[in-house]
Amino acid sequence: MKSPLLSLPGAVPAEGVDEGVAAHYGDLFREQRALAEGNGFVDLSHRGVITVTGDDRLSWLHLLLTQHVSELPPGEATEALILSAHGHIEHALYLVDDGTTVWAHVEPGTQEALLAYLESMKFFYRVEAADRTDDFAVVHLPAGSIAEVPDGVVVRETAYGRDLFLPRADLESFAASHGPAAGLLAYEALRVEQHRPRLGFETDHRTIPHELGWIGTAVHLQKGCYRGQETVARVQNLGKPPRRLVFLHLDGSDVHLPGAGTEIRLADDGPDGRKIGFVTTSVRHHELGPVALALVKRNVPVDARLIAGDTAAAQEVVVEP
């Protein structure tokens, strides 16, 4: 779905899964600094929007999600995952309940499969799940923003800012009164700085929550059964995940960033050494320079010097080995 805000001056379209919104509006670092200072907004209208209504909505979702939501207070934001039977991450949901409806935004293009799964699990519960992507657009206000939220708009407030479920028809008028707009690359740079994983970027077909630090934030260890819980409990109680998320400081002298999927090796082994991981997201940060998130094997020493492709990289621990 193409955002009308791509008509704003300087807008350069994003590509890939984020197609449909602006990557930037002409000045990546200015846009990052504005967000870091609590100014402007980010158009996330390409993300999917799912709602769940009905008297049983929270108790029903509690059975399906990794998060404890049966008693979720109105207005309190949370995030949750849906796992496969083997504990691999299939969906990530960013939730808030407004007292009558659970609102969730999800990765672009995943809402159809998510809704199909939810529909298959309704049974006799008094719930209705719906895809509201055509009607509502997600807009992000950064932490520290004092921007006014239009009356009646559902807000999901976190430490990183506020996600608004804005009527799609109001997107252009909102932009006119809440600018300047910041592109998705600025938003992603701050996400990487904050070590926040993203489905489809930091995950692959075999990722489990422990590898990304999603235990606690998206996975509640003391709730009842859900699909994939056995894997979560077994790794938590008896073992360690095979991989771990790291934050990389990349050699700033290189012109090109190592892209997603770039293989990581120990620097001492050189470019022909054994692969020990791969880059998941790389960005240019307005203060830190080129940085990235990556998945590496759990047993890689935390002080080991790394290379991503042919780019030198120093790691910071995100998930403990």
C-alpha positions as CSV (number, residue, x, y, z in Angstrom):
1,M,0.0,0.0,0.0
2,K,1.6,3.2,-1.2
3,S,1.6,6.0,1.4
4,P,0.4,9.5,0.2
5,L,3.3,10.9,2.2
6,L,5.6,9.8,-0.6
7,S,4.5,13.0,-2.3
8,L,6.2,15.1,0.4
9,P,9.3,17.1,-0.8
10,G,12.5,15.0,-1.0
11,A,10.7,11.7,-0.3
12,V,12.8,8.7,-1.5
13,P,10.8,5.4,-1.5
14,A,11.9,2.5,0.7
15,E,12.5,-0.9,-0.9
16,G,11.9,-4.5,-0.2
17,V,9.5,-5.4,2.6
18,D,9.3,-1.7,3.6
19,E,8.2,-0.6,0.1
20,G,5.3,1.9,0.2
21,V,6.7,4.5,2.7
22,A,9.7,6.8,2.5
23,A,13.2,5.6,3.3
24,H,14.2,9.3,3.8
25,Y,13.2,12.8,2.9
26,G,16.6,14.0,1.7
27,D,18.7,14.2,4.9
28,L,19.1,10.9,6.8
29,F,21.2,12.3,9.7
30,R,19.0,15.4,10.2
31,E,16.0,13.1,10.4
32,Q,17.8,10.9,12.9
33,R,18.7,13.8,15.1
34,A,15.2,15.2,15.0
35,L,13.8,11.8,16.2
36,A,16.5,11.5,18.9
37,E,15.5,14.9,20.1
38,G,11.8,14.0,20.2
39,N,10.7,15.9,17.1
40,G,8.8,14.9,14.0
41,F,7.1,11.6,13.2
42,V,7.7,8.4,11.2
43,D,5.3,7.1,8.6
44,L,4.8,3.4,9.3
45,S,1.6,3.1,7.3
46,H,2.9,0.1,5.4
47,R,2.7,-2.1,8.6
48,G,-0.3,-4.4,9.1
49,V,-3.0,-3.6,11.6
50,I,-5.0,-6.3,13.3
51,T,-7.9,-5.9,15.8
52,V,-9.5,-8.3,18.1
53,T,-12.9,-7.6,19.7
54,G,-15.3,-9.5,21.9
55,D,-15.6,-10.4,25.6
56,D,-13.1,-13.2,25.4
57,R,-10.4,-11.3,23.4
58,L,-7.8,-11.1,26.2
59,S,-8.3,-14.6,27.6
60,W,-8.3,-16.0,24.1
61,L,-5.1,-14.2,23.0
62,H,-3.5,-15.3,26.3
63,L,-3.7,-18.9,25.1
64,L,-2.1,-18.2,21.8
65,L,0.6,-15.6,22.5
66,T,3.9,-15.8,24.4
67,Q,3.0,-12.8,26.5
68,H,0.7,-12.7,29.6
69,V,-2.2,-10.6,28.4
70,S,-5.3,-12.1,30.2
71,E,-5.3,-9.1,32.5
72,L,-3.8,-6.5,30.3
73,P,-5.0,-3.1,31.5
74,P,-6.5,-0.7,29.0
75,G,-3.8,1.6,27.5
76,E,-0.8,-0.6,28.6
77,A,1.5,-1.5,25.7
78,T,3.1,-4.9,25.3
79,E,4.6,-7.1,22.6
80,A,4.2,-10.7,22.0
81,L,5.2,-13.5,19.7
82,I,3.5,-16.5,18.0
83,L,5.7,-19.5,17.8
84,S,5.7,-22.7,15.8
85,A,5.3,-26.0,17.5
86,H,9.1,-26.2,17.6
87,G,9.4,-22.8,19.3
88,H,10.6,-20.9,16.2
89,I,9.3,-17.3,15.8
90,E,6.5,-16.9,13.3
91,H,4.9,-13.6,14.2
92,A,5.6,-10.5,16.3
93,L,2.7,-8.4,17.5
94,Y,2.9,-4.9,19.1
95,L,-0.3,-4.6,21.2
96,V,-2.5,-2.3,23.2
97,D,-6.1,-2.8,24.4
98,D,-8.3,0.3,24.5
99,G,-10.9,-1.3,26.8
100,T,-13.1,-2.8,24.1
101,T,-10.6,-3.8,21.3
102,V,-7.0,-5.1,21.1
103,W,-5.0,-3.3,18.5
104,A,-1.8,-4.7,17.1
105,H,0.6,-3.7,14.4
106,V,2.7,-6.3,12.7
107,E,5.3,-6.6,9.9
108,P,4.2,-5.5,6.5
109,G,2.6,-8.4,4.6
110,T,2.3,-10.7,7.6
111,Q,-1.2,-9.7,8.6
112,E,-3.0,-12.1,6.2
113,A,-1.2,-15.2,7.5
114,L,-1.6,-14.0,11.1
115,L,-5.3,-13.5,10.6
116,A,-5.7,-16.9,9.0
117,Y,-4.0,-18.5,12.1
118,L,-6.2,-16.5,14.5
119,E,-9.3,-17.5,12.6
120,S,-8.3,-21.2,12.8
121,M,-8.1,-20.9,16.6
122,K,-11.4,-19.2,17.4
123,F,-13.4,-22.3,18.3
124,F,-16.2,-21.3,20.6
125,Y,-14.6,-18.1,22.0
126,R,-16.5,-14.8,21.7
127,V,-14.0,-13.0,19.6
128,E,-13.7,-11.4,16.2
129,A,-10.4,-10.8,14.5
130,A,-10.1,-8.4,11.6
131,D,-7.5,-7.0,9.2
132,R,-7.8,-3.2,9.5
133,T,-4.8,-2.2,7.4
134,D,-6.9,-0.6,4.8
135,D,-8.5,1.7,7.3
136,F,-5.8,2.5,9.8
137,A,-2.2,3.7,9.4
138,V,0.6,3.3,12.0
139,V,2.4,6.5,12.8
140,H,5.3,6.8,15.2
141,L,6.0,9.7,17.5
142,P,9.5,9.5,19.1
143,A,10.2,9.4,22.8
144,G,10.1,12.9,24.2
145,S,7.6,14.2,21.7
146,I,5.1,16.6,23.0
147,A,3.0,16.5,19.8
148,E,-0.8,16.5,20.3
149,V,-2.6,13.2,19.5
150,P,-5.9,13.7,17.6
151,D,-9.0,12.9,19.6
152,G,-10.1,9.3,19.5
153,V,-6.9,7.9,18.1
154,V,-5.6,4.7,19.9
155,V,-2.1,5.1,21.2
156,R,0.5,2.5,22.1
157,E,3.0,4.2,24.4
158,T,6.4,2.7,25.1
159,A,9.9,3.8,26.3
160,Y,10.8,4.3,22.6
161,G,7.9,6.5,21.7
162,R,4.2,6.4,20.8
163,D,2.6,4.3,18.0
164,L,-0.6,5.8,16.8
165,F,-3.4,3.8,15.0
166,L,-4.4,6.8,12.9
167,P,-7.4,6.6,10.5
168,R,-5.7,6.3,7.1
169,A,-7.8,9.1,5.6
170,D,-6.2,11.5,8.2
171,L,-2.6,10.7,7.3
172,E,-2.0,13.7,5.1
173,S,-3.6,16.2,7.5
174,F,-1.6,14.7,10.4
175,A,1.6,15.1,8.5
176,A,0.8,18.7,7.7
177,S,0.4,19.6,11.4
178,H,3.0,17.3,13.0
179,G,6.1,17.6,10.8
180,P,8.9,17.3,10.0
181,A,8.6,13.8,8.6
182,A,11.5,11.4,9.2
183,G,12.1,8.4,7.0
184,L,12.2,4.7,7.8
185,L,16.1,4.7,7.6
186,A,16.2,7.1,10.5
187,Y,13.8,5.0,12.5
188,E,15.8,1.9,11.8
189,A,19.0,3.5,12.8
190,L,17.6,4.3,16.3
191,R,16.1,0.7,16.5
192,V,19.5,-0.8,15.9
193,E,21.1,1.6,18.4
194,Q,18.5,0.4,20.9
195,H,19.3,-3.3,20.1
196,R,15.6,-4.0,19.3
197,P,15.1,-7.0,17.0
198,R,12.7,-7.0,14.1
199,L,10.9,-10.0,12.7
200,G,12.2,-10.9,9.3
201,F,15.4,-9.0,9.9
202,E,16.9,-10.5,13.0
203,T,14.9,-13.7,12.5
204,D,15.1,-16.6,10.1
205,H,13.2,-19.9,9.9
206,R,14.9,-21.3,13.0
207,T,15.2,-18.3,15.4
208,I,14.0,-18.9,18.9
209,P,13.2,-16.0,21.3
210,H,16.2,-16.5,23.6
211,E,18.6,-15.7,20.7
212,L,17.3,-12.1,20.4
213,G,16.7,-11.1,24.0
214,W,12.9,-11.3,23.6
215,I,12.6,-13.2,26.9
216,G,10.8,-10.9,29.3
217,T,9.9,-8.2,26.8
218,A,7.8,-10.5,24.5
219,V,7.9,-13.8,26.3
220,H,6.5,-14.3,29.8
221,L,8.0,-17.3,31.5
222,Q,5.3,-17.8,34.2
223,K,2.2,-17.9,32.0
224,G,0.2,-20.9,30.9
225,C,0.7,-23.1,27.9
226,Y,1.0,-21.9,24.3
227,R,2.3,-23.4,21.1
228,G,6.1,-23.7,21.3
229,Q,6.3,-23.3,25.1
230,E,8.1,-26.6,25.6
231,T,11.1,-25.3,23.6
232,V,11.1,-22.0,25.5
233,A,11.1,-23.8,28.8
234,R,13.7,-26.4,27.9
235,V,16.2,-23.7,26.7
236,Q,15.5,-21.5,29.7
237,N,15.9,-24.3,32.2
238,L,18.3,-26.8,30.7
239,G,20.4,-25.1,28.1
240,K,21.5,-22.1,26.0
241,P,20.4,-20.9,22.6
242,P,22.7,-21.8,19.7
243,R,23.1,-18.2,18.6
244,R,23.1,-14.7,20.2
245,L,22.3,-11.2,19.1
246,V,25.2,-8.8,19.1
247,F,25.7,-5.1,18.3
248,L,28.6,-4.3,15.9
249,H,30.6,-1.2,15.5
250,L,31.8,-1.3,11.9
251,D,35.0,0.1,10.4
252,G,33.9,3.6,9.3
253,S,36.5,3.9,6.6
254,D,34.6,1.6,4.3
255,V,32.3,3.2,1.8
256,H,29.8,0.4,1.7
257,L,27.9,-1.1,4.6
258,P,27.9,-4.9,4.8
259,G,24.3,-5.8,4.0
260,A,21.9,-8.2,5.6
261,G,23.2,-11.8,5.3
262,T,26.9,-10.8,5.1
263,E,28.9,-13.5,6.7
264,I,30.8,-12.9,9.8
265,R,34.2,-14.5,10.7
266,L,36.8,-14.2,13.3
267,A,39.3,-11.5,12.3
268,D,42.2,-13.7,13.2
269,D,41.0,-16.4,10.8
270,G,40.8,-13.9,7.9
271,P,38.2,-13.8,5.1
272,D,38.6,-17.5,4.4
273,G,37.9,-18.5,8.0
274,R,34.9,-20.4,9.3
275,K,31.5,-18.6,9.2
276,I,30.4,-17.8,12.8
277,G,27.4,-15.6,12.0
278,F,25.8,-13.0,9.8
279,V,24.7,-9.4,9.7
280,T,21.0,-8.9,10.1
281,T,20.6,-5.1,9.9
282,S,23.2,-2.5,9.1
283,V,22.7,1.3,9.3
284,R,24.6,4.6,9.4
285,H,24.0,6.3,12.8
286,H,24.2,10.0,13.2
287,E,26.5,9.7,16.2
288,L,27.9,6.2,16.2
289,G,28.7,5.9,12.6
290,P,28.2,2.6,10.8
291,V,26.7,0.0,13.1
292,A,24.8,-3.2,12.8
293,L,22.9,-6.0,14.5
294,A,24.1,-9.5,13.9
295,L,23.6,-13.1,15.0
296,V,26.7,-15.1,15.9
297,K,27.3,-18.5,17.4
298,R,26.8,-18.5,21.2
299,N,30.4,-19.6,21.9
300,V,32.1,-16.8,20.0
301,P,34.2,-15.0,22.7
302,V,32.7,-11.7,23.6
303,D,36.1,-9.9,23.1
304,A,36.8,-11.5,19.7
305,R,37.6,-9.2,16.8
306,L,35.3,-9.9,13.9
307,I,35.0,-9.2,10.2
308,A,31.7,-8.8,8.4
309,G,32.6,-9.6,4.8
310,D,35.8,-7.6,4.6
311,T,34.7,-5.0,7.1
312,A,36.3,-5.0,10.6
313,A,33.8,-5.1,13.4
314,A,33.9,-4.8,17.2
315,Q,31.1,-6.4,19.1
316,E,29.0,-5.4,22.1
317,V,27.0,-8.1,23.9
318,V,23.3,-7.9,23.6
319,V,22.4,-11.4,24.6
320,E,24.7,-13.0,27.1
321,P,26.5,-16.2,25.9
